[in-house]
Amino acid sequence: MKIPVLITRTVIASAATLLLASCGGERINDPVTVTEGSLSTAITQALDYSVLPAVNVFNTASNNLLSASEAFCSAPSASLLSNAQAQWKTTATAWFRLAPYRFGPLNDDPVLPEYIYIDSLRLRGTDYTATVRTDIETAISDSSTLDDAYFAAKNFQKVGLLALEITLFETVDTKSTTTSDIVTEFTNTERKCQVLTGLATQLSNRATRVSEQWNNDYDETGNSYRTTFIAGELSDGTEPLTLLITSVQEYLDYLQQRDVVNITAQKAGIAWPLVEASINEIEQLFSGTDTTTVSFRALMQTSGYQSEIAAVDDNIQAAYDAITAKDSVLFSVAAAALDGNFKREIPDGLEVELGINFTDGD
Amino acid sequence: MKQHFTTLPLNKINRRRFLRTLGVVSASLPLGLSTEVWAKTSNSNIRNHEFLISAQGNDNEHYGLGWIDPSIPFSRNLTSGFRGHGVAQHPHQPERIIMMARRPGQYGIEMTLPNGHLRERFSNQENREFQGHACFSGDGKILFTSEMDTTNGEGKIGRRDAETFAWLGEFDSYGIEPHELKLMPDGITLVIANGGLLTDTTDGRTTTNLESMNSSLVYINSLTGELIERHKLAESKASIRHLDVATDGSVAISMQVQRQALTHQEPIALTAIHRQGQEIVLLDAPETLLLNLQDYIGSVVVHNKERIAAFTSPRGNLALFWHCDTYQLLGYHAFHDVCGITVSHDQRSFILSNSNGELRYIDALTLQEQKQRRLEFNAMQWDNHLLSVALPTENNS
């Protein structure tokens, strides 16, 4: 495996026991050296304890949303609608934990990337609510056969979490968000249930496809994307850590530039919990889980980058404070600052070269 | 395998020290090639081989003009002390290679192949900044350089004696911030990409005229400096920066959009074809693909035989290919941080380079990667532009 880093320091660290478990070979009193091996371990653990769980939880949630939608449509009731709506929230939350990892199976087609069919807002911050409403109205009022082919052929603007949210959380005719009105409409309009289950099937299929490629067979190679990633054999030549760091950078840039908290999940009313889920995920990626033995934070700590770690911590806390205050301006500022950490402090702390700087063009 | 040299940051040393520190040639072997094998192969028949040349490096210590012979292969670097940008080959003395400093630039160097000797180094005139590119006149006697008048921002095309690099004068570029320029097939007309951006004099990079930016594609007479044609894009916030010229005079151009000056997120075409006397034709692509490019194309090359204009997007990690005549998007190739692109000397391939020191070959007929030809030079970090050069066949031993 090729590691994209130039590790130039040999560091005597006090956190020896943290790394000994994974680096192997050292005795308990040996000085700890930050090696390509320990960084490789950190990448693998980040993948196994953060990225892959996010992939799999989203897949499970999407499948459960389909089940909840089918259960509701089999006998529409307020209780089952509530279940389906709750499952939509769970799925959206799972997506916002996965969203910082927009690479691999989620984004390996430059023309038709999978992620835009899940979250249309992510492409360029455009709110397609009006498009979705018109499309659902059309589907319900015309005579098209609402089968899998119908939904599979839809443009990305008309499917995914947004389309499911509009379907589940408001009525088509008056845009009522009252539970009884929504249940009544589903009861009286069989085609709306076909829309709901059709959209849920598509989302579930996509989530399953992404999970399958991450875990089993990526792009018909016979190897999982996880294996390909850890081996550093990505087809476009990107180094694994570079891809991971720049992906989080791009997500934080997206949160900063787009008014996500004022556009996403407005009907469900969970925009702030969703972005909180993203910050939770990014914090976990950096600091590790209870199972993690070598985290990026620990490697930076070992290398003496305490002030850089403090900067990351401060900005994560600032993001949480903004979420608590529901202050979109402060949240944007915090996201921008954290984005800067993933551009400078974290690569510096891990002694990673991300490539030549083409950001100001030429 | 990384080479280290005692080159100090240019802004911390005086001119005399700069002259001492530049021009160090370092050689690096690709993974798995011994010094013995390299010594043998580099001493005989080396001039039979194609060379690939590019500005390279990511810090003051390593900035230089790097080159490789992909058939051996080995890599070498002539340290420059500044970040280079465009490279140009003398039309009649193919061993002579020019590298210009990235804008705002003060220097250019000439290196001779295959040994990498620093033949000459030249500086900007007072109140002038180099803008990153140069090209030779058809007879090879004049070197034209894109420059800016630092007193008023006007674009200039510097004229220098191509042997001595003595300053001969200048022409207007008929625009702001000329960037890449090329000689047209008639051997007289220069086509110039006026980027249209003014920059902060303190850092030379921050754009200061977003509201009034004024990019243009200009054709001038290289003998008289007379304006022949000037064309503009409908999108005023798109800066024309790079270009290449086909043998029939078709000009492939690439842009950089100043998104911060726009109030929308609509995708904007970044590539186009122009023919003199006609309007600029924008090259279309799916919305998602355009958005992937993140408003910047870094380099362009035309394959004359296949009539393909190829572009690179380092931010989007993509190389893209359009037909010069039908304007159809023919394909794309994902490659991390790709920016350099050239056509191989045998015309069979496009060659791509990236900041990781990697090279990839794309079959010019099928536009599929020839994976067995991948090369990687850990000592190299290829910058914006790549050039294929083939020297006359003769022994050099």
Interface residues (C-beta under 8 A of the other chain):
Chain A: P4 L6 D108 P110 V111 L112 P113 I116 L123 R124 G125 T126 L234 S235 D236 G237 T238 E239 T242 E353 G355 I356 N357 F358 T359 D360 G361 D362
Chain B: K2 N58 H85 R102 R103 G132 H179 R205 R241 Q256 Q265 P267 P286 T288 L289 L291 N292 Y296 G298 P314 R315 G316 N317 L318 Y332 A334 F335 H336 D337 C339 N354 S355 N356 E358 R360 Q381 W382 D383 N384
